[in-house]
Amino acid sequence: MKTAIILMLSPALLSSSAMAVTSDFTSSRRADFYAAGKHQFYAWCANGRDRIIRQDGVSAPDAQTKAAPVSAGCRLSWQGRIAS
């Protein structure tokens, strides 16, 4: 009987701990998106010459705007904030 109760509760306990880890990761990425520093973007280019672009900015949108001249013809995808 005790074993059956433990087996029934185990998935609930595991999923709640997994959600805690995921929510912490998500909030960290959100904070990085709006933080100042060096941001990394993957440039998907129409000419097939995809590349990684790193740009300083006060936030990811600011860094993306500053990276626009070097990424003409490319679609930028934010990868994260990186160590300078």
C-alpha positions in Angstrom: 0.0 0.0 0.0 2.8 2.5 0.9 4.7 1.5 -2.2 1.7 2.2 -4.4 1.2 5.7 -2.8 4.9 6.5 -3.3 4.8 5.4 -6.9 1.7 7.6 -7.5 3.3 10.7 -6.0 6.8 10.3 -7.5 5.9 11.7 -11.0 4.2 14.8 -9.4 7.3 15.5 -7.3 9.7 15.1 -10.2 7.6 17.3 -12.5 7.4 20.1 -9.9 11.2 20.1 -9.4 11.7 20.1 -13.2 9.4 23.1 -13.5 11.4 25.0 -10.8 14.6 24.4 -12.8 12.9 25.5 -16.1 11.3 28.6 -14.6 14.7 29.7 -13.2 16.4 29.2 -16.6 13.6 31.2 -18.3 13.8 34.1 -15.9 17.6 34.2 -16.3 17.3 34.4 -20.1 14.7 37.1 -19.8 17.0 39.1 -17.5 19.9 38.6 -20.0 17.8 39.8 -22.9 17.2 43.2 -21.2 20.7 43.5 -19.6 23.6 45.5 -20.9 26.6 43.7 -22.3 27.7 41.8 -25.4 24.9 39.9 -27.1 25.3 37.1 -29.6 23.1 36.6 -32.6 22.9 34.0 -35.3 22.5 35.6 -38.7 20.4 33.6 -41.2 21.4 35.1 -44.5 19.7 34.9 -47.8 23.0 34.4 -49.7 23.6 31.3 -47.6 26.6 32.8 -45.7 25.1 32.4 -42.2 27.3 33.6 -39.3 27.6 34.5 -35.7 27.5 38.2 -34.8 28.5 39.6 -31.4 27.5 43.2 -30.6 27.6 45.4 -27.5 24.3 47.1 -26.4 22.3 48.2 -23.4 19.8 45.4 -24.3 19.4 42.7 -26.9 17.1 45.0 -29.1 19.7 47.8 -28.9 22.5 45.4 -29.9 20.4 44.1 -32.7 19.9 47.6 -34.0 23.6 48.3 -33.8 24.3 45.1 -35.7 22.0 45.9 -38.6 24.6 47.5 -40.8 26.8 44.3 -40.7 23.8 42.0 -41.1 22.2 43.4 -44.3 20.2 40.7 -46.0 20.2 38.5 -42.8 17.6 37.7 -40.2 19.1 37.9 -36.7 18.2 35.4 -34.0 19.3 36.3 -30.4 21.4 33.5 -28.9 22.1 35.0 -25.5 24.3 37.4 -23.6 27.9 36.4 -23.5 30.9 37.3 -21.4 32.9 40.1 -22.8 
